[in-house]
């Protein structure tokens, strides 16, 4: 996965969404600038990223671990272990997860 650094991006969101967007930046790392005040947040540790990404995308799609497991042909316990970062997601399963969760395989693979 290629890491791309975006030096600046301006995003306008409704005020009731600001807390949600801020929480996302806090999880992924970056900067929040409000009225010239800059808050820098370090990126999420790589060892936590894959599991949190999988769980978040699964919940976004309204799927249970069991439904994901059945869709990609693994036991439900494997999905649980993927989400807890106790088992790495194999590349072939990362591709299946990406298709199921409307994402990209790199979201489920560790950057080493």
FIGU-43242 format. One line per 2 residues: number of its first residue (from 1); for each residue x, y, z of N, C-alpha, C. Coordinates in steps of 0.1 Angstrom, whole numbers, m for minus. Atoms other than C-alpha are relative to their C-alpha. Example, Ala and Ser with C-alpha at 12.3 -4.5 7.8 and 13.67 -1.06 7.14 Angstrom:
BEGIN
1 = 9,m12,0,123,m45,78,9,12,0 | m9,m11,0,137,m11,71,m8,11,8
// end
This chain:
BEGIN
1 = 8,m12,0,0,0,0,9,12,0 | m8,m12,1,14,33,m10,m5,11,10
3 = 4,m11,m10,14,60,18,1,13,m7 | 0,m13,6,4,94,5,m2,10,10
5 = 1,m11,m10,9,125,27,m7,11,m7 | 7,m12,4,m17,152,21,3,11,9
7 = m4,m11,m10,m3,184,35,m12,8,5 | 11,m8,m4,m36,202,36,m13,m5,m8
9 = 13,2,6,m73,195,29,m10,8,8 | 10,m8,m7,m102,217,37,m13,m8,m2
11 = 12,7,1,m134,199,45,m11,8,8 | 11,m7,m6,m167,216,53,m10,m11,3
13 = 11,9,m4,m192,195,73,m10,7,9 | 10,m6,m9,m224,203,91,5,0,14
15 = m5,m1,m14,m217,214,127,m3,m13,8 | 4,12,m7,m235,183,140,9,m12,m3
17 = m9,11,5,m209,161,121,14,3,4 | m14,m4,m3,m178,179,133,6,m10,11
19 = m6,10,m10,m174,156,164,3,m13,m6 | m3,13,7,m176,125,142,12,1,m8
21 = m11,m2,9,m151,139,117,13,1,9 | m11,m2,m9,m128,149,146,4,m13,6
23 = m3,14,m6,m130,114,161,7,m8,m10 | m7,8,10,m120,99,128,14,5,m2
25 = m13,m5,1,m90,122,125,8,m5,13 | m7,5,m12,m81,112,161,4,m14,m1
27 = m3,14,1,m82,76,152,11,m3,m11 | m10,2,12,m62,79,119,12,8,1
29 = m11,m9,m1,m39,107,128,m2,11,m10 | 1,m11,8,m36,141,113,m1,13,8
31 = 2,m13,m7,m44,177,122,m14,5,m1 | 13,m8,0,m75,196,131,4,14,3
33 = m2,m14,m1,m74,233,126,m13,7,2 | 12,m7,m2,m101,254,141,4,14,5
35 = m4,m14,m3,m97,292,141,14,2,3 | m14,m1,0,m60,290,135,7,m8,12
37 = m6,9,m10,m55,266,165,2,m13,m6 | m4,12,6,m37,235,153,2,m11,11
39 = m2,12,m9,m41,201,171,5,m11,m9 | m6,11,8,m18,174,158,m2,m13,7
41 = 3,13,m6,m28,138,164,9,m10,m7 | m8,10,6,m4,110,158,m8,m11,m7
43 = 8,10,7,m15,82,134,m2,m12,10 | 3,12,m7,m31,50,148,12,m10,m2
45 = m10,10,2,m5,23,155,m4,m10,m11 | 3,9,11,m3,0,125,m6,m13,5
47 = 5,12,m5,m9,m30,147,m15,0,4 | 14,m1,m3,m44,m17,155,m9,3,m12
49 = 7,m6,12,m54,m3,121,m9,m10,m7 | 8,9,8,m66,m34,103,m12,m5,7
51 = 12,4,m8,m89,m47,130,m11,10,1 | 10,m11,m2,m105,m14,136,m6,4,m14
53 = 5,m3,14,m109,m8,98,m10,m10,m3 | 9,11,3,m125,m42,94,m13,2,8
55 = 12,m1,m8,m149,m37,123,m9,12,m4 | 7,m12,4,m158,m2,112,m8,m2,m13
57 = 7,2,13,m166,m12,76,m11,m10,1 | 10,11,m2,m185,m43,88,m12,7,6
59 = 12,m6,m6,m207,m22,110,m7,10,m9 | 5,m10,10,m211,5,83,m10,m8,m9
61 = 9,8,9,m226,m23,61,m11,m7,7 | 11,6,m7,m248,m35,89,1,m16,1
63 = m3,14,0,m232,m70,89,5,m5,14 | m6,7,m12,m225,m94,118,13,m7,m4
65 = m12,8,3,m193,m112,121,m3,m13,m7 | 5,13,6,m212,m144,113,m3,2,m15
67 = 3,m2,14,m225,m129,80,12,2,m8 | m13,m3,7,m190,m117,70,7,m14,m2
69 = m6,13,1,m176,m151,78,m6,m10,m10 | 7,8,9,m202,m169,58,3,4,m15
71 = m2,m5,14,m197,m146,28,14,m2,m5 | m14,2,5,m159,m151,27,5,m14,3
73 = m3,14,m1,m159,m188,37,11,m3,11 | m9,3,m11,m141,m187,71,m9,m1,13
75 = 8,0,m13,m153,m195,107,m2,14,5 | 2,m13,m6,m168,m166,126,11,4,9
77 = m12,m3,m9,m139,m169,151,11,6,m7 | m11,m7,8,m115,m159,123,m3,15,m1
79 = 3,m14,2,m134,m127,117,2,7,13 | m3,m6,m14,m133,m120,155,15,2,2
81 = m14,m1,m2,m96,m127,155,6,11,m9 | m4,m11,9,m91,m104,124,m2,13,7
83 = 4,m13,m5,m109,m76,142,8,3,13 | m9,m2,m12,m88,m81,174,14,0,m3
85 = m14,0,5,m56,m82,153,7,m12,6 | m6,12,m5,m49,m117,166,3,m10,m11
87 = m2,9,11,m49,m133,132,1,10,m12 | m1,m9,12,m36,m116,100,m10,m5,m11
89 = 9,3,11,m60,m114,71,8,m4,m12 | m7,4,11,m47,m135,42,m4,9,m12
91 = 2,m9,11,m44,m115,9,m12,m4,m8 | 12,4,7,m71,m136,m8,m12,4,7
93 = 12,m4,m8,m95,m130,20,m1,16,1 | 1,m14,0,m86,m93,20,m7,5,m13
95 = 7,m4,12,m98,m91,m16,m15,m3,1 | 14,3,m2,m130,m108,m7,m7,10,10
97 = 5,m10,m10,m135,m85,23,m3,13,m7 | 1,m13,7,m129,m55,1,m13,1,m9
99 = 12,0,9,m156,m65,m24,m13,0,9 | 12,1,m9,m181,m74,4,m2,13,7
101 = 1,m12,m9,m174,m42,24,2,13,m8 | m1,m12,9,m171,m18,m6,12,8,4
103 = m12,m6,m4,m135,m10,2,12,m5,m10 | m11,5,7,m100,m19,m10,8,m10,8
105 = m7,10,m7,m79,m49,m1,11,5,10 | m11,m5,m9,m51,m28,14,m5,4,14
107 = 6,m3,m13,m74,m18,42,1,m11,10 | 1,12,m8,m72,m53,55,14,m7,1
109 = m14,5,m1,m34,m59,51,9,9,8 | m10,m8,m8,m7,m48,75,11,5,m9
111 = m12,m6,6,19,m24,62,12,m5,7 | m12,5,m7,52,m41,70,12,5,m7
// end
